[in-house]
Amino acid sequence: MSDRSEIRGNKKQWLAGKVVAFLMRLIGLTLRYQLEDPHRQKAAAPAGVPVIWIFWHNCLFAAPLTKKKFSGTAPASALASASRDGAVIESVVSSFGVKTVRGSSSRRGVAALIALKKALKAGQQLFVTPDGPRGPRYHLQPGVIKLGQSSGAPIIPVRFEHSASWRLQSWDRFHIPKPFSKVIIRVGESILIPSKLDENQFESYRQMVEDVMRDGVDDIPNK
């Protein structure tokens, strides 16, 4: 299968995504949600204000269900990998009103970065899983720092906590919240990345954002 056809996906992947989205909504109807936004980021990021929301890859189930709770109704795009899995994710998130930009650090990375910057310039909000699409788990890839640096948009970390969830045996130990459980959405303080950084400063910012994202996480590999 060519790179182009993988990006487009096929009917089977589209249908799989719609089935997943339907099941997500069913479980979502039973969940209890608690938003903790001490810095009032939702109020500070209305429609038309570019923001980069980041959360770990294993929280991709909870994020679409709770998008309106922490980010409001602003137009949004998400980064999905340029693989068949990315085609399924594209189908899933489109069911929640989120567009996608296809690419990753390993495939179509430059094209994806340009497309993401265009989306921000148009006033869209972005959703990025900085340890995706292949990990390592809870390792923040440099792409999101480059995006914040080149666009000037603030990066806002979001952490999801589950009172009860199934954990898949995938690289990210994906969370599926159990029906009637509670999901806590913790929204952090916005982070601005300076436009001019040397190599050491860039790594310091990358490490700082990673540390913020890892705060409260209890299953960090080799911790």
Buried (B, 14 or more C-beta within 10 A) or exposed (E): EEEEEBBEBEEEBBEBBBEBBEEBEEBBEEBEBEEEBEEEBBEEBBEEBBBBBBBBBBBBBBBBBBBEBBBBEBBBBBBBBBBBBBBBBBBBBBBBEBBBBBBBBEBBBEEBBBBBBEBBEEBBBBBBBBBBBBBEBBBBBBBBBBBBBBBBBBBBBBBBBBBEBEEEEEBBBBBBBBEEBBBBBBBBEBBEBEEEBEEEEBEEBBEBBBEBBBEEBEEEEEE
